[in-house]
Each structure stands twice: as C-alpha cells, then as structure tokens.
Amino acid sequence: MQSGDKPVLHPPSTGPRRAASPQLQPPGRPSPPVHAGDLARPWLWAALVLALLLALAVIFLLPPLVSREPPSVDPDYPVEPAPSPAAPDGTTDGAAARAQAGETLKAYLQQRARLELVHAASWGEPEWSQAAAAANAGDRQFSQHRFVEAARSYAEGLRRLEDLAAQREQRLEAALDGGRRALGNDDGTEAAARFTLALAIEPENAAAARGLAQARVRTDVLQRLQDGREAESAGDLAAARAAYQEAVALDAGYAPAGAALERVTQQLADNGFRAAMSRALAALDAGRLGEAGSALKEAASLRPDDVAVADARRRLAGARRQVQLEGLQRAAVAQAGRENWAQAVELYRQALAVDPRAGFARDGLEQAQDRVRLHQQLDHYLDEPTRLHSPEPLANAEQLLAAAGEAPAGEPRLAAKIGQLRRQVTLASTPVPVDLHSDGETSVVVYHVGRLGQFRDQRLELRPGTYTAVGSRPGYRDARIVFTVLPGSAAQSVEIHCREPI
C-alpha cells in the first residue's frame, strides 16, 4: 500500500471465488450496529477507533495475493457464545493476541491456497469443510475481539488443512484400491467414482485414467459377454467369438473376456480341424489327390503335430508321388526345351521335394543350374559392355568364352549370347589410334600407358576405355585431360599442353 492510500475494510465474502488470484479478505465481520446515543460516550468512540486500526494492521500484514473464500459453516461445529463487553482499552485479549490471530490466519490462508491448487475441495471432505468451519468460527471471534479464541480456531482450521495435505498420497492410494476392487466386482459405477476421485487428487495419474476408461465400458463389456454366452449356448460359436472379440476390444485387460474368447477360438479351431480331416480322407479314398492335399494342409495349419495329420500325410504321399513326379518331369523338360532354365530349376526342386531319390530330378537340376549360371555370367558383360574396357574384366570374359565353347543346337538363345560376347571381346581387344597434340614444352604422362615426355604430335594405339593424360611444365599449372576411346571408332585427336602460368 502506498502511504497516501486509505485502507478499506471488506467483510468476508460468501460468494463464488474468482478464477484469478482474488484480493485478501479480512477475517472479521461487521460489528453489531452502534446506536447514536452510544457514540456520545468518548470511551466507546476511542475503543471503536482502536479496534478498527488494529483490524486494518492485521489485514495489511497478510500477503496481497493470498485469499480465502470462507465456506459455509459446518452445522456440527460448535458455535461460540456471545462476546463479553470490550475492555476500556478497546481489546478483549490484547494487541499481542490480535497479532497472533492474524499470523495464524495468514498461515491458514496460505495452506488453503496451496490446497486449492490441487483441487482439495473436490476430494478433501470432511476435513475441508471442517477446516472452513473452524476458520469461520475464528472470523466471528475475531470480529468480536476474542482474539485468543480466534487464534485457536484458525489454528484448528490450519491443523485440519495440514492433516489433509499429509493425507493426499494415502487418499490417492485408497481411491485407486477402491476402484480396483470395484472393477473386480464388475461395479463400473463405483469404480468410475473411485477413479474419478483419484484423478481429482492427481489428474495425471495413468493408473486412474486406465481404470476410469475400464469402468466406463464395464457395463458394455458385461453385455457383450452375456451375448457371447447366449450364442455359445445356442451352438453359434462364430457369433459367440464375435461378441467376445467386441468385449476384448472394449477392454483388453478384462480377463474373463479374454478367457472366453480363447476358449471359443479353440473350439472353432477343433471343429475346423475335424472338418478338414474328414474332407482329406474322403478325397484320398476317391483319388482326388489335389483336394486331399488342400484339406490336409488346412488341417495341418490348425494342428501341425497331430498324429492323424502325420498318418494322412503318409497316405497322401504314397498315393500321389508317382503322378506328381511324372507331371513335374514333363513340365521341367518342356521348360528346358524353351531355355527357361530358372523355371526348370524350380520344377526339378519340386520333384526332389516329392521324392529326394528321383534321379531325373537330380540330373536335370544340375544341368539347369549350370545353364542359369552361364546365362547370368554372359548377361553380366552383355548388359554393360564398358566392363570390357578394363584389362581384368576383359580377361575374365575371354576365359568365360573359352569355357562355354559352342552352344548346343537346341539352345539358340545361348548361341546368340556367346556370339555377341565374342564380338564385344574382339572390339574391346582391338586398339584404336589416338593422336596426341602438345606444344613441345609440356611433359605428358598418360596413366596406365606411360610417360611420353615433350612432343608436338604423337600417335598411340590404345584399347577402348577411359584414359587420363596429365601435362606439366615449369612455371605453369598442370593440365589434365580425361578422354574415352570407343571400340571400333576412327582415330581420335587429343590436345594437351599447359597454358596457365603460375
């Protein structure tokens, strides 16, 4: 307060508290009305003035940003008797008692403000109301100049608030435990109330948030379970599984729903297995081997280790082995005749999967794999002919051609590739004339060819490829030229000399 401001005394407010930090309210209430005849007595006038000054001193000792909204009085809290007449000096308990009451009220208001930040009014009953009732009693006593009693009432309110603050964690755990017990009893309403209380105490509590979500859907989950049981009783396992899946989707953590879904799913799998085995055996007896294999595969996917599956597989293998091998052999030979060697490899592998002892499949697979590798090696150079411009790849290509020899008459694709690679190897091996021009003062080096020294004109015979020529001359920057010699091309001209002085 500035020195020129006049203090204004406000009675305790009973209306709603503002969202922003309200201004501090004084603890007292208006004194009983004073009759005009009483004001004529000087001692009474002096007592009133002194009481007002002391009340203002207490008010402005409090922090300006701490406020309290006195709640309604607890009807069970004892009401103080009427005050005794004030002493001639204007106080009942003295200035020290008044100051003590003000300090205690200040501590009460500060503790209340801290608890309001954590929404204690929504979870702190009955202590919250009891503390407010004690503070209200202190307000009345303070306004009646019974400062010692007011200090005790404020202290009582402060003690209850401090006890409430100390109990916050305990109340949180109690609310969580109550919510869990209610969920265990399938009481979604009670669980929701408990978890809502827990979230009021600690809004970011993950367990409370999860519990509240479960509580809100518990009724729907129970209804889905009931629907599933009814469908299960009627023999409609598919509908029962759908109902149980909906229950699990609503609350994956609800164990009865998960157990019901697992049970019905297993029943459906058992029924599916029996149906598949019946189809497989019937198809085997009728000689429909493809149908039998499909049905047996379905049964094996449901129970891969079942003895009946193993027995049926042995029966099926014996019945279809010969037919299947003959068909695979015909298909593989046809693919090899078309030079589709990758497809032939796959067919021979299928045949060996049917019978690892099948000789035609072993021999045919070896030949087909050799042809696949040969075509891949030829394509390696044919797809990128510039590989042949380097000495090592060129040598490897020549070795490949020597090993391949001449293609059989029935393999025109292979013959075409071998002929094309021979032509490319020939071109890559044939030097091409390259004319180099310089100024007679630049020393020239061609990498992977040699040092040519100083010259004006010089012809080289170079194999196709990419070359780098570097010229050097004292007092000049080096010159670097990269040129490519193309296979089968006419003579090329390359000029290199140093031009830029240093």
C-alpha positions in Angstrom: 0.0 0.0 0.0 1.2 3.5 -0.8 1.5 5.9 2.0 -1.4 8.1 0.6 -3.9 5.2 0.1 -6.8 4.8 2.5 -7.4 1.2 3.7 -10.9 -0.1 3.1 -12.2 -2.9 5.3 -14.3 -5.6 3.5 -16.4 -8.3 5.2 -15.6 -12.0 4.4 -17.1 -12.9 1.1 -19.5 -15.9 0.8 -19.9 -15.6 -3.0 -18.1 -17.7 -5.7 -14.3 -17.3 -5.8 -12.8 -15.6 -8.9 -10.6 -17.6 -11.3 -7.6 -15.2 -10.9 -5.9 -14.7 -7.5 -8.5 -12.6 -5.5 -7.6 -9.9 -3.1 -7.2 -10.9 0.5 -10.4 -10.6 2.6 -10.3 -9.6 6.3 -11.2 -12.2 8.9 -13.8 -10.2 10.8 -17.4 -9.5 10.1 -19.2 -6.1 10.7 -19.6 -5.3 14.3 -23.1 -5.0 15.7 -24.8 -1.7 14.9 -23.9 1.2 17.3 -26.7 3.4 18.4 -26.3 7.2 18.0 -26.6 7.7 21.8 -23.6 5.3 22.3 -21.4 7.4 20.1 -21.7 10.3 22.5 -19.6 8.3 25.0 -15.9 9.2 24.4 -14.6 5.9 25.8 -16.7 3.9 23.4 -15.6 6.0 20.4 -12.0 5.5 21.4 -12.5 1.8 21.7 -14.0 1.5 18.2 -11.3 3.6 16.6 -8.6 1.4 18.2 -10.3 -1.8 17.2 -10.6 -0.5 13.6 -6.9 0.4 13.5 -5.8 -3.0 14.8 -8.0 -4.8 12.4 -6.5 -2.8 9.5 -3.0 -3.6 10.7 -3.8 -7.3 10.7 -5.3 -7.1 7.2 -2.3 -5.4 5.6 0.2 -7.8 7.2 -1.2 -10.6 5.1 0.2 -11.4 1.6 -1.7 -9.4 -1.0 -2.0 -12.4 -3.3 -3.4 -14.9 -0.8 -7.1 -15.0 -0.5 -9.7 -17.3 1.2 -13.3 -17.8 0.4 -14.9 -18.8 3.7 -17.1 -21.8 3.0 -20.5 -22.3 4.7 -20.4 -23.1 8.4 -20.4 -26.7 9.4 -23.7 -27.2 11.4 -21.9 -29.7 13.6 -19.1 -27.3 14.5 -19.7 -25.7 18.0 -21.0 -22.1 17.9 -19.2 -19.7 20.2 -21.2 -17.8 22.8 -21.8 -14.1 22.6 -18.8 -11.9 23.3 -18.2 -10.3 26.6 -18.2 -6.5 26.7 -15.0 -4.9 25.4 -12.4 -3.6 27.9 -11.9 0.2 28.2 -8.8 0.0 26.1 -10.7 -1.5 23.1 -9.4 -5.1 23.3 -10.5 -8.3 24.9 -7.3 -10.2 24.7 -4.8 -7.5 23.8 -2.7 -6.4 20.8 -0.4 -9.5 21.1 -3.4 -11.9 20.9 -4.7 -9.9 17.9 -1.4 -10.2 16.1 -1.1 -13.9 16.9 -4.6 -14.4 15.5 -3.6 -12.5 12.3 -0.5 -14.6 11.8 -2.4 -17.8 12.3 -5.0 -16.7 9.8 -2.2 -15.9 7.4 -0.8 -19.4 7.7 -4.3 -20.9 7.3 -4.9 -18.9 4.1 -1.6 -19.8 2.6 -2.2 -23.5 3.3 -5.7 -23.3 1.9 -4.4 -21.6 -1.3 -1.8 -24.4 -1.8 -4.6 -27.0 -1.4 -6.9 -25.1 -3.8 -4.2 -25.5 -6.4 -4.6 -29.3 -6.2 -8.4 -29.1 -6.1 -8.7 -30.3 -2.5 -12.3 -29.1 -2.2 -13.3 -32.0 -4.5 -11.5 -34.7 -2.6 -10.7 -33.4 0.9 -14.1 -33.9 2.7 -14.9 -33.8 5.5 -11.6 -32.1 6.6 -12.0 -29.4 4.0 -15.4 -28.3 5.4 -14.3 -28.8 9.0 -11.3 -26.5 8.4 -13.6 -23.9 6.8 -16.0 -24.1 9.7 -13.2 -23.6 12.2 -12.0 -20.6 10.2 -15.5 -19.2 10.1 -15.7 -19.5 13.8 -12.4 -17.7 14.1 -13.8 -14.9 11.9 -16.7 -14.5 14.3 -14.5 -14.5 17.3 -12.1 -12.0 15.7 -14.9 -9.7 14.9 -16.0 -9.9 18.5 -12.4 -9.1 19.7 -12.0 -12.5 21.2 -8.5 -12.8 19.6 -7.2 -15.7 21.7 -10.2 -17.8 20.8 -9.9 -16.7 17.2 -6.3 -17.8 17.1 -7.2 -21.2 18.4 -10.0 -21.5 15.8 -7.6 -20.5 13.0 -5.0 -22.9 14.3 -7.6 -25.7 14.3 -8.5 -24.9 10.7 -4.8 -24.8 9.8 -4.2 -28.2 11.5 -7.0 -29.8 9.6 -5.7 -28.5 6.3 -2.2 -29.7 7.1 -3.6 -33.1 8.0 -5.4 -33.1 4.7 -2.3 -32.2 2.8 -0.4 -35.0 4.5 -3.1 -37.5 3.6 -3.1 -36.8 -0.1 -1.0 -39.7 -1.2 -2.8 -42.0 1.2 -6.2 -40.9 -0.2 -4.9 -41.4 -3.7 -3.9 -45.0 -3.0 -7.2 -45.6 -1.2 -9.2 -44.3 -4.2 -7.1 -46.5 -6.6 -7.6 -49.5 -4.4 -11.3 -48.9 -4.1 -11.5 -48.5 -7.9 -9.7 -51.8 -8.5 -11.9 -53.6 -6.0 -15.0 -52.3 -7.7 -13.7 -53.3 -11.1 -13.0 -56.8 -9.6 -16.7 -56.9 -8.6 -17.8 -55.6 -12.0 -19.3 -52.5 -10.4 -18.5 -50.0 -13.1 -20.4 -47.1 -11.4 -18.5 -47.4 -8.1 -15.2 -47.9 -9.9 -15.8 -44.8 -12.0 -16.5 -42.8 -8.9 -13.3 -44.0 -7.2 -11.1 -43.4 -10.2 -12.6 -40.0 -10.8 -11.7 -39.2 -7.2 -8.2 -40.4 -7.8 -7.9 -38.2 -10.9 -9.2 -35.2 -8.9 -6.3 -35.8 -6.4 -3.7 -36.4 -9.2 -5.0 -35.5 -12.7 -2.0 -37.1 -14.5 -2.2 -40.5 -12.7 -2.0 -43.1 -15.5 -3.5 -45.9 -13.4 -6.5 -43.9 -12.5 -7.0 -42.9 -16.2 -6.8 -46.5 -17.3 -9.1 -47.6 -14.5 -11.7 -44.9 -15.4 -11.6 -46.0 -19.0 -12.3 -49.6 -18.0 -15.0 -48.6 -15.6 -16.9 -46.6 -18.2 -17.1 -49.6 -20.6 -17.6 -52.3 -18.0 -21.4 -52.4 -18.5 -20.9 -52.7 -22.2 -18.3 -55.4 -21.7 -20.6 -57.4 -19.5 -23.4 -57.1 -22.1 -21.1 -58.5 -24.8 -20.1 -61.3 -22.6 -23.7 -62.2 -22.0 -24.4 -62.1 -25.7 -21.5 -64.4 -26.3 -22.7 -66.9 -23.7 -26.1 -67.0 -25.2 -24.7 -67.5 -28.7 -22.4 -70.2 -27.3 -25.3 -72.0 -25.6 -27.2 -71.9 -28.9 -24.2 -73.5 -30.7 -23.4 -70.5 -32.7 -19.7 -70.3 -32.0 -18.9 -67.8 -34.7 -21.4 -65.3 -33.2 -20.0 -66.0 -29.7 -16.5 -65.3 -30.9 -17.6 -62.0 -32.5 -19.3 -61.0 -29.2 -16.2 -61.9 -27.2 -14.0 -60.1 -29.6 -16.0 -56.9 -29.1 -15.7 -57.3 -25.4 -11.9 -57.6 -25.6 -11.8 -54.7 -28.0 -13.6 -52.6 -25.4 -11.3 -53.7 -22.5 -8.3 -55.8 -23.4 -7.4 -56.1 -19.7 -10.7 -57.8 -18.7 -9.6 -61.4 -18.0 -13.0 -63.1 -18.3 -13.5 -61.7 -21.8 -10.0 -62.8 -22.9 -10.5 -66.3 -21.5 -13.9 -66.6 -23.2 -12.5 -65.6 -26.5 -9.6 -68.0 -26.2 -12.0 -70.9 -25.3 -14.4 -70.3 -28.2 -11.5 -69.7 -30.6 -10.0 -73.1 -29.6 -13.4 -74.7 -30.1 -13.7 -73.3 -33.5 -10.2 -74.5 -34.4 -11.0 -78.0 -33.2 -14.2 -78.1 -35.3 -12.3 -76.8 -38.3 -9.6 -79.5 -37.8 -12.1 -82.3 -37.7 -13.9 -81.0 -40.8 -10.7 -80.6 -42.8 -9.5 -84.1 -41.9 -12.9 -85.6 -42.9 -12.6 -83.9 -46.3 -8.9 -85.0 -46.7 -9.7 -88.7 -46.0 -12.8 -88.7 -48.3 -10.7 -87.1 -51.2 -8.0 -89.7 -50.7 -10.5 -92.6 -50.9 -11.9 -91.1 -54.2 -8.4 -90.4 -55.7 -8.9 -86.6 -55.7 -5.3 -86.0 -54.6 -5.3 -82.2 -55.1 -8.4 -81.8 -53.0 -7.0 -84.2 -50.4 -3.7 -82.2 -50.2 -5.6 -78.9 -49.8 -7.8 -80.3 -47.0 -4.8 -81.8 -45.3 -2.8 -78.6 -45.4 -5.7 -76.8 -43.8 -5.9 -79.4 -41.0 -2.1 -79.2 -40.5 -2.3 -75.4 -40.1 -4.6 -76.0 -37.2 -2.8 -78.9 -35.6 0.6 -79.4 -37.2 1.8 -82.0 -34.7 -1.4 -84.2 -34.6 -0.9 -87.9 -35.2 -3.8 -88.0 -37.6 -2.2 -85.4 -39.8 1.0 -87.5 -40.0 -0.9 -90.6 -40.9 -2.8 -88.8 -43.6 0.3 -87.3 -45.0 1.9 -90.6 -45.4 -1.2 -91.9 -47.2 -1.3 -88.9 -49.5 2.4 -89.1 -50.2 2.2 -92.7 -51.3 -0.9 -92.0 -53.5 0.3 -89.0 -55.3 4.0 -89.4 -55.5 4.2 -91.1 -58.9 1.5 -88.9 -60.5 3.1 -85.8 -59.2 6.6 -86.8 -60.3 5.6 -87.6 -63.8 3.8 -84.3 -64.2 6.8 -82.3 -62.8 9.2 -84.2 -65.1 7.1 -83.4 -68.2 6.9 -79.7 -67.2 10.6 -79.4 -66.4 11.7 -80.9 -69.8 9.3 -78.6 -71.6 10.8 -75.5 -69.8 14.4 -76.7 -70.6 13.5 -77.1 -74.2 12.4 -73.4 -74.2 15.7 -72.4 -72.4 13.6 -71.3 -69.5 16.2 -72.7 -67.1 15.1 -70.9 -64.0 11.6 -72.4 -64.3 13.2 -75.8 -64.9 15.2 -75.4 -61.8 12.1 -74.8 -59.8 10.3 -77.8 -61.2 13.2 -80.1 -60.5 13.4 -78.8 -57.0 9.7 -79.5 -56.6 10.2 -83.0 -57.8 13.0 -83.6 -55.3 10.8 -82.3 -52.6 8.3 -85.0 -53.5 11.0 -87.7 -53.7 14.6 -86.9 -53.0 15.7 -90.1 -54.7 14.3 -89.1 -58.1 17.2 -89.5 -60.5 15.8 -87.5 -63.3 15.3 -84.6 -61.0 18.9 -84.6 -59.6 20.4 -84.8 -63.1 18.1 -82.3 -64.6 18.6 -79.8 -61.7 22.3 -79.9 -62.1 22.1 -79.2 -65.8 19.5 -76.4 -65.4 21.5 -74.7 -62.6 24.7 -74.8 -64.8 22.7 -73.1 -67.6 21.3 -70.5 -65.3 24.8 -69.5 -64.1 26.2 -69.4 -67.6 23.4 -67.1 -68.8 23.9 -64.8 -65.8 27.7 -64.6 -66.5 27.1 -63.8 -70.1 24.5 -61.1 -69.2 26.9 -59.6 -66.8 29.1 -58.4 -69.7 26.4 -58.0 -72.3 24.3 -55.7 -70.1 27.3 -53.4 -69.5 29.8 -53.7 -72.3 32.1 -51.0 -70.9 33.2 -53.6 -68.3 35.4 -55.0 -71.1 37.3 -51.8 -71.3 39.3 -52.8 -68.2 42.0 -55.4 -68.6 40.9 -57.8 -65.8 37.2 -58.0 -66.8 38.3 -58.4 -70.4 40.5 -61.4 -69.5 37.6 -62.9 -67.4 35.3 -62.6 -70.4 37.8 -64.3 -72.6 38.1 -67.2 -70.1 34.3 -67.4 -70.0 34.0 -67.8 -73.7 36.7 -70.5 -73.7 34.8 -72.4 -71.1 31.4 -72.0 -72.8 32.6 -73.3 -76.1 29.9 -73.7 -78.7 26.2 -73.7 -77.7 24.2 -76.9 -78.3 22.0 -76.9 -81.4 18.9 -76.8 -79.3 19.8 -73.7 -77.4 19.7 -70.7 -79.9 19.4 -68.1 -77.1 22.7 -69.3 -75.6 24.4 -69.4 -79.0 23.3 -65.8 -79.7 24.7 -64.6 -76.4 28.0 -66.3 -76.9 28.4 -64.9 -80.4 27.6 -61.4 -79.2 30.1 -61.5 -76.3 32.8 -62.8 -78.7 32.3 -59.7 -80.9 32.4 -57.4 -78.0 35.6 -59.0 -76.7 37.1 -58.7 -80.1 36.3 -55.0 -80.3 37.5 -54.4 -76.7 40.8 -56.1 -77.6 41.4 -54.2 -80.8 43.5 -51.0 -80.3 42.2 -47.7 -81.7 44.6 -45.0 -82.9 44.7 -41.8 -80.8 46.6 -38.7 -81.9 48.0 -36.6 -79.1 49.0 -32.9 -79.8 51.1 -30.8 -77.5 53.4 -27.7 -77.6 56.7 -29.4 -77.4 57.4 -27.9 -73.9 54.9 -29.8 -71.8 55.8 -33.2 -70.4 52.9 -35.5 -70.9 52.0 -38.7 -68.9 49.1 -41.0 -69.9 48.1 -43.1 -66.9 48.3 -46.8 -67.4 50.2 -46.1 -70.7 53.4 -44.4 -69.8 55.4 -41.2 -69.8 55.5 -39.7 -73.3 57.7 -36.7 -72.5 57.7 -33.5 -74.6 56.3 -33.6 -78.1 54.2 -31.8 -80.6 52.4 -34.8 -82.2 52.4 -38.4 -81.2 50.1 -41.3 -82.1 49.2 -44.1 -79.7 47.3 -47.4 -80.2 45.0 -47.7 -77.3 42.4 -50.3 -76.3 38.9 -49.0 -75.8 38.5 -47.5 -72.3 38.8 -44.2 -70.4 42.3 -42.6 -70.0 43.7 -39.7 -68.1 46.5 -37.6 -69.6 48.4 -35.1 -67.4 50.8 -32.4 -68.7 53.3 -30.5 -66.6 55.6 -27.5 -67.4 57.7 -25.4 -65.1 56.0 -22.1 -64.2 52.6 -23.4 -65.4 49.7 -25.2 -63.8 49.4 -28.8 -64.7 46.9 -29.7 -67.4 44.6 -32.8 -67.0 42.6 -34.3 -69.8 40.3 -37.3 -69.4 39.3 -39.0 -72.8 37.5 -42.1 -73.7 38.5 -44.4 -76.5 35.4 -46.1 -78.0 35.7 -49.6 -79.5 35.7 -49.7 -83.4 36.0 -45.9 -83.6 38.1 -43.9 -86.0 41.3 -42.2 -84.9 40.7 -39.7 -82.1 42.6 -36.5 -81.5 43.5 -35.2 -78.1 45.3 -31.9 -77.3 47.1 -31.4 -74.1 49.6 -28.7 -73.0 50.0 -26.2 -70.1 48.5 -22.8 -70.8 48.0 -21.1 -67.4 51.1 -19.5 -65.9 51.6 -19.7 -62.1 
